[in-house]
Amino acid sequence: MEYTYKPTEYEIKLIILYTIRSLKVSSNYTMLDYVISSATNVNYFELEQYIAALIDKDNIVEYEADGNKYFSITESGEETLEFFAHKIPGSIMNRLEDKIHSINRKETSGNKFYADYFPINENEYTVKFSMEEGGTVLMKFELYAGPKERAIAICSYLKNNTADFYKSITELIDKGTDQ
């Protein structure tokens, strides 16, 4: 008989935060269930309860797009994960990272994007973003973000809304050049 480690409620919540932050595709219940159940012994109904608890504690937010519900990590969730991600058991983290990497590679094949923040000094940060498609740079910029919390939020937004962000920028530019 094979022993399967059952993560604690605390560990599962960290796993959910880590998964939402790490996926380069929109995180909905189905995607989270697919990824997390491949790495842990958690069923769909338990997952719903933990997600609801994370929403109640303002670690993630639920939003609707195209009639579907998705989740995004908040600044509070980012901070929680930053402090406690090391509490996710190594064996689960390895399986989780393998599944997330596989999904990200499949979903973004041919398309690449990068968003990360860097300190300017102790209290100020900058965000660097780039987006490529088929080896062609579509957009690349560096943005002053101010405090670290805002830089984290900007990176999170860019990672979770890359296609919409690009579309909005190009529409704005097109509108300005048509006049």
Beta strands, then each sheet from edge to edge (+ up, - down):
strand 1: 60-65
strand 2: 68-73
strand 3: 111-119
strand 4: 125-133
strand 5: 136-146
sheet 1: 1+ 2-
sheet 2: 3+ 4- 5+
end
